[in-house]
Amino acid sequence: MAHAPQTRPTACLALADGTLFYGHGFGATGDTTAELCFNTAMTGYQEIMTDPSYAGQIVTFTFPHIGNTGVNSEDDETADPVAEGMVVKWDPTQPSNWRAQEHLAEWLARRGRIAIGGIDTRRLTRAIRQQGAPHATLAHDPEGNFDTAALVAKARAFAGLEGMDLARMVTCAQSYRWDEMRWAWPDGYTRQTEARHKVVAIDYGAKRNILRCLASAGCEVTVLPATATAEEVLAHGPDGVFLSNGPGDPAATGAYAVPMIRGVLDSGLPMFGICLGHQMLALALGAQTVKMNHGHHGANHPVKDIETGKVEITSMNHGFAVDSQSLPTGVAETHVSLFDGSNCGIRMMDRPVFSVQHHPEASPGPQDSFYLFERFAASMAG
């Protein structure tokens, strides 16, 4: 079913079921095919577009004012945008913010990412919620020439994220040290000079602000590629091991991540995982993961800490979840989503090993869960 605009469209979003949305293109030209999801955050579009967990996905923003604070060199979560494309209600306006260095459209064009404005994002979001995250092709042509049949065919030919190991695509090529801490007024980013704990962070698609939070918690951080072995991890003599966020199907990444995690667990070291790292830990402990209907993507998700009764407003970005019914003996469920009851945290009952599905680094999002980094640091202090 086509939704024809009043003026000549310069962009088209084609879903695998044949539905077409027309709008105004900005950013790069051409087309891209991916899974289509929606994000309910009101801020942080630059952080979202550069979050490696969005590999293989086009992001629909439910908040209509996207681009009004521009972009800047400090807010990227990785070197380049990873999300395949952007869908918004209103075209970006001229930025109005003291930190803005560039217009969103210019930034997207320079970074090779396609975007479409003028879309009924409420209708699109309802379709995603009701029918599940669809496969879609997003095309931008300033002349407005679209072979819609070909675009739909590309969307239908997309293999989907199930079975895809995307962590290999976004992980670092070699190890490196990280000492930059969280942004703070008035000095911005400062360096960690008095580290108390040595941490090896496994990069499945790590966001920079997670590494900053580790540094701010007193950690000397060494980042290793996703394919690192237990022997390579332990060779650094860490006090603890961190498992990062990342994209794709956890079962596919687990083929090489699970043996490494089990080897580190045998050493007795404290371990902390976030998002994909949470799912990797669960798989290593014997649990299973499942593909969600439309996933959780936003900065306003309520999560309950079962053990304290505290409710935290959190940032989330995941399309797979740990099946809480598959958790083995000795592993406790610690957090649950108050939206749908899905698992959001686990811990081993006999050692300092825990993980959460949500993003406590708050980039973007609330800061309710920063305490988890302090908990990890405390576990390494003995």
Beta strands, then each sheet from edge to edge (+ up, - down):
strand 1: 2-3
strand 2: 11-15
strand 3: 20-27
strand 4: 30-39
strand 5: 57-61
strand 6: 85-87
strand 7: 114-117
strand 8: 135-140
strand 9: 176-178
strand 10: 197-203
strand 11: 219-225
strand 12: 240-243
strand 13: 271-274
strand 14: 289-305
strand 15: 311-322
strand 16: 331-337
strand 17: 343-348
strand 18: 353-356
sheet 1: 1+ 3+ 2- 8+ 4- 5- 6- 7-
sheet 2: 9+ 11- 10- 12- 13- 18- 17+ 16- 14+ 15-
end
